[in-house]
C-alpha cells in the first residue's frame, strides 16, 4: 500500500479530485488527513474507491456525509482521531419502510477501527419521519462483512457506543 499524507485546507473540490485519483491507480492507498483542515467529509466523497485501504480522519471533522464510503471494498483501517467534538455520521443506504438504514461503513471489510470520540448519527427524517435510528439500534458499523478490532479512545464517554458495537457483534 501507498500512504498519502494530506496537509492544509481540504475543499469539496479536493474530495472530488482525490476520489478520481484513487480510482485511477492500480495499487492500494491509505490517506492520512491528520494534519489537514476541514470540518466535513461530503456525501459520496470516497464512493467506489475500491483501492482505498486506510484513512485517518482528524478531530476537526465534525460530520461525514451519507454514502461517503459506499463501495469502499478495500477499506481495512479506519482511524477517527481523538477529539472532544461529536462526530455525526451519515448512512450508506436507507430502505423505505424498513427498520433502519445500512451502516456508513457497510461495504468496508474493516480490520481495525480506532474510535477516538463520541459519535452520533444523521437523521433519517428526510426518508421516514417515524424512523428513529437510535431506537432501532442503527450503527455505522452494522453489516460490515468482517469482524474487526476496535480501540476506544479516552474521549469516548457514551456507553451506548460500546453497546452498539457489541450488539452488532463487531467488538
C-alpha positions in Angstrom: 0.0 0.0 0.0 1.0 3.6 -0.6 0.4 6.2 2.1 -0.5 9.7 1.2 -0.3 12.4 3.9 -2.6 15.3 3.1 -2.0 18.7 4.8 -3.6 22.2 4.6 -7.2 23.1 3.9 -9.2 20.5 2.1 -12.1 21.8 -0.1 -15.1 20.0 -1.5 -13.4 20.1 -4.9 -10.4 18.4 -3.4 -12.5 15.5 -2.4 -13.8 15.0 -5.9 -10.2 15.1 -7.2 -9.0 12.7 -4.5 -11.8 10.3 -5.5 -10.9 10.5 -9.2 -7.2 9.9 -8.3 -7.8 6.9 -6.2 -10.0 5.3 -8.9 -7.2 5.9 -11.5 -4.5 3.9 -9.7 -3.9 0.2 -9.6 -2.5 -0.1 -6.0 -3.9 0.3 -2.6 -3.7 3.7 -1.0 -4.1 4.9 2.6 -5.0 8.5 3.3 -3.8 10.4 6.3 -5.7 13.6 6.9 -4.3 14.1 10.4 -2.6 17.4 9.5 -5.4 18.7 7.2 -8.0 21.3 8.0 -11.7 20.7 7.1 -14.9 20.0 9.0 -16.9 17.8 6.7 -16.4 14.8 4.5 -19.1 15.3 1.9 -21.7 12.8 0.6 -20.1 10.3 -1.9 -16.6 11.6 -1.1 -14.9 8.2 -1.5 -17.8 6.4 -3.3 -16.5 3.3 -5.2 -12.8 3.9 -4.2 -12.1 0.2 -4.1 -8.3 0.9 -3.7 -8.7 3.0 -0.5 -7.3 0.7 2.2 -7.0 3.1 5.1 -8.0 6.5 6.3 -7.2 8.8 9.2 -9.9 11.3 9.9 -8.8 14.3 12.0 -10.5 15.7 15.1 -11.5 18.8 13.2 -14.0 16.8 11.2 -17.5 17.0 12.7 -19.6 15.2 10.1 -19.3 12.6 7.4 -21.9 12.7 4.7 -24.2 9.9 3.5 -22.7 7.3 1.2 -19.2 8.7 1.8 -17.7 5.2 1.9 -20.2 3.4 -0.4 -18.4 0.8 -2.4 -15.1 1.1 -0.5 -14.5 -2.6 -0.6 -10.8 -2.3 0.2 -11.0 -0.1 3.4 -9.5 -2.1 6.2 -8.2 0.6 8.6 -10.3 3.5 9.9 -9.0 6.0 12.5 -11.3 8.6 13.9 -8.8 10.7 15.8 -9.2 11.7 19.4 -11.4 14.8 19.9 -13.9 16.4 22.2 -16.3 17.4 19.4 -19.0 14.8 18.5 -18.7 13.3 15.0 -22.0 13.0 13.1 -22.1 10.0 10.8 -24.3 9.6 7.8 -25.6 6.3 6.4 -24.9 4.1 3.4 -28.3 3.2 2.4 -31.9 3.6 3.6 -34.7 1.3 2.6 -38.1 3.0 2.9 -40.4 1.2 5.3 -37.6 -0.8 6.9 -36.4 -0.6 10.5 -33.3 1.4 9.6 -30.5 2.1 7.2 -27.3 0.3 6.4 -24.2 1.4 8.2 -22.0 4.0 6.7 -19.1 1.5 6.6 -21.3 -1.4 5.4 -19.2 -2.1 2.3 -15.8 -1.9 4.1 -14.0 -5.1 5.3 -12.6 -3.2 8.3 -9.9 -5.0 10.3 -9.0 -2.1 12.6 -11.1 0.7 14.0 -9.8 3.4 16.3 -12.7 5.4 17.8 -11.3 8.5 19.4 -14.5 10.4 20.1 -18.2 10.2 20.6 -20.3 9.7 17.5 -24.0 10.3 16.7 -26.0 9.6 13.6 -27.6 11.6 10.9 -31.4 12.0 11.0 -33.4 9.8 8.7 -36.4 12.1 8.8 -36.0 13.0 5.1 -36.9 9.4 4.3 -39.3 8.4 7.0 -40.5 10.7 9.9 -41.1 7.6 12.1 -37.6 6.2 11.6 -35.6 6.6 14.8 -32.1 5.2 14.2 -31.2 5.0 17.9 -34.4 3.2 18.8 -33.8 0.6 16.0 -30.2 0.1 17.0 -28.6 1.7 14.0 -24.8 1.6 13.9 -22.5 2.9 11.3 -20.6 -0.3 11.8 -23.5 -2.7 11.2 -23.4 -5.2 8.4 -19.7 -4.9 7.9 -18.6 -8.1 6.1 -15.8 -8.9 8.6 -15.1 -8.9 12.3 -12.7 -6.2 13.4 -10.6 -5.0 16.3 -11.8 -1.8 18.0 -9.8 0.5 20.2 -11.8 3.1 22.1 -10.0 6.4 22.8 -10.1 8.5 26.0 -12.7 11.0 24.8 -15.4 8.4 24.2 -17.8 8.8 27.1 -21.1 7.4 25.8 -21.7 3.9 26.8 -24.2 3.4 24.0 -21.4 3.5 21.5 -19.8 0.4 23.1 -23.2 -1.2 23.4 -24.0 -0.7 19.7 -20.6 -2.2 18.6 -21.1 -5.2 20.9 -24.7 -5.7 19.9 -23.8 -5.9 16.3 -21.1 -8.5 17.1 -18.3 -6.4 15.8 -16.5 -5.8 19.0 
